[in-house]
């Protein structure tokens, strides 16, 4: 396992992006075809839309690259998996405002992504976290490994913020 990102990532509109091409990742298109799997939208070629509870501010974020499917850690409150295939040689994790980005070093091949969260409801309740305020306890883990495409899957859902986004992904408005 290789840690690709371990940092506080600033979110705006509760969004973080993984991008490998020129196309922007639209909120509605991101969840197309995911049948009720919210939080991590993989419906746009070469892009992922990652949602958080906090609307504006910094969240603890880790991204890992694995050789194969990692063991499922049930201590996370929210867990989803989606397929992802980069469409260029450069894949980055990018903040909404574009001020920071982290190179992920993924090849143009099929991957599986597991997005896990803790504290989404606390972040949603806070809404905005200023830089000088303590963290809300909201944390995210993005695990990536090479894998043949499989449909998106909801593995665990416990909170209201996640339930909202899973319901949104059931019938996104276009």
MOWO-V499222 format. One record per residue. N is the residue number from 1. RES is the residue in one letter. PHI is phi in whole degrees, 0 to 359 (* if undefined). Layout:
n-><N,N>
res-><RES,RES>
phi-><PHI,PHI>
This chain:
n-><1,2,3,4,5,6,7,8,9,10,11,12,13,14,15,16,17,18,19,20,21,22,23,24,25,26,27,28,29,30,31,32,33,34,35,36,37,38,39,40,41,42,43,44,45,46,47,48,49,50,51,52,53,54,55,56,57,58,59,60,61,62,63,64,65,66,67,68,69,70,71,72,73,74,75,76,77,78,79,80,81,82,83,84,85,86,87,88,89,90,91,92,93,94,95,96,97,98,99,100,101,102,103,104,105,106,107,108,109,110,111,112,113,114,115,116,117,118,119,120,121,122,123,124,125,126,127,128,129,130,131,132,133,134,135,136,137,138,139,140,141,142,143,144,145,146,147,148,149,150,151,152,153,154,155,156,157,158,159,160,161,162,163,164,165,166,167,168,169,170,171,172,173,174>
res-><X,X,X,X,X,X,X,X,X,X,X,X,X,X,X,X,X,X,X,X,X,X,X,X,X,X,X,X,X,X,X,X,X,X,X,X,X,X,X,X,X,X,X,X,X,X,X,X,X,X,X,X,X,X,X,X,X,X,X,X,X,X,X,X,X,X,X,X,X,X,X,X,X,X,X,X,X,X,X,X,X,X,X,X,X,X,X,X,X,X,X,X,X,X,X,X,X,X,X,X,X,X,X,X,X,X,X,X,X,X,X,X,X,X,X,X,X,X,X,X,X,X,X,X,X,X,X,X,X,X,X,X,X,X,X,X,X,X,X,X,X,X,X,X,X,X,X,X,X,X,X,X,X,X,X,X,X,X,X,X,X,X,X,X,X,X,X,X,X,X,X,X,X,X>
phi-><*,237,279,267,215,212,199,272,250,278,248,233,57,65,231,226,235,247,226,225,223,271,285,283,258,280,306,286,294,302,256,301,77,264,43,83,257,261,77,230,265,245,279,254,305,74,218,230,250,252,255,234,283,296,277,220,134,265,234,287,220,231,235,232,251,243,283,210,304,286,298,285,257,287,287,287,279,231,215,226,228,219,282,208,227,300,249,211,284,242,237,232,269,227,290,302,281,75,289,234,209,233,288,260,66,268,277,280,210,289,227,244,236,248,245,238,218,225,83,300,294,296,296,296,294,287,72,233,242,286,301,270,267,292,300,276,94,286,223,225,227,247,251,232,209,293,193,295,299,225,299,299,223,270,262,200,216,234,252,290,298,295,301,302,288,293,294,301,289,290,211,300,272,256>
